[in-house]
């Protein structure tokens, strides 16, 4: 009777779901950060009206101005890849603060591949550029990963130093051997048009080429195959039988054929992206797919389980027979590959010249650390947090024009959000939330200096 009463008295509804899912604290932390940011604007400007003008300008710049929403998505895409890179490190007990350098090396490798293999069709060249970008980021991250695994050298120090090596090495290569000989600007030569990430506006035209249609069909076929395999595995687990692998293969093949035939016809008949100056590109699909892949890797594979065990307690993992050295190295390779993919996407899809200019780095890598922490290293939480940071980044200029408030107030709000998320007890005290801090509200950055 008492147990039934206790269960019946448990809170239900949307608020209870927010609390149980762990989303309530990050949402309140971000709300508090905007509130404190508004107070700072009020006190520094001397006008409460400026707070309204600043935040309304921020909202209009991020969503309502011409191409505002799509530009917010464009700004969010690299955040997704880089935050996922940081999250993989965190889940493995590693603080990969070198994603900015890995991002730079990935962009350099992709720009080089797009020029070196000019003449290949997009079906081969675009995946090749993505491969080189991811490989460069992975190799750059593997160096501090190896040092951490073999010598105990702390990854924070090594990745910080590797950042500066990446910046200076890239500047040298762009200014000398890779410099575009026909341009007055210091930049690499533009990549082949077949290596570019297509803008959403150009998709119908691109799909007129059967090889491009085949590339897209293969992409969606793989997604359908993985989704069908996951669904079938769950059904088999519930029913107690072994899943037939041919089901998911046939689903993937069938979906790929439908996409190959149907997508070119559909996009020619109707396509919502008609603005030729809109910069939104197909990297958006890659970003969403990357979030699902990281989720699947961490929570649906043996490797992901080992990475999380090593991150939670390396001593227990070692006692259980987990290879600590291998998993540390693999975690840094995966993390660096995602960071390199971010640089690849920016060069092939966003760069105005479709090349790598001097001083390409824009601080995305350091912002991504805050995004990952705010999202509690959840791949799907990272999608939402990246969109928020992309909106703030995109709307900051109009906020400054509309209110006269410096756009760098956005950095203050982001820092406050990170502070409140990292210290959930402050939020619980401010809003009188019941109960102690949840176990998943505490994010372990590192496991100590040395071998840990």
Secondary structure, 3 states (H helix, E strand, C coil): CHHHHHHHHCCCCHHHHHHHHCHHHHHHHHHHHHHHHHHHHHHHHCCHHHHHHHHHHHHHHHHHCCCHHHHHHHHHHHHHHHHHHHHHHHHCCCCCCCHHHHHHHHHHHHHHHHHHCCCCCHHHHHHHHHHHHHHHHHHHHHHHHHHHHHHCCCHHHHHHHHHHHHHHHHHHHHHCCCECCCCCCCEECCCCHHHCCCEHHHHHHHCCCHHHHHHHHHHHHHHHHHHHHHHHHHHHHHHCCCCCHHHHHHHHHHHHHHHHHHHHHHHHHCCCCCCCCCCCECHHHHHHHHHHHHHHHHHHCHHHHHHHHHHHCHHHHHHCCCCHHHHHHHHHHHHHHHHHHHHHHHHHHCCCCCCCECCCCCCHHHHHHHHHHHCCCCHHHHHHHHHHHHHHHHHHHHHHHHHCCCCCHHHHHHHHHHHHHHCHHHHHHHCCCCCCCCHHHCCCCCCCCCCC
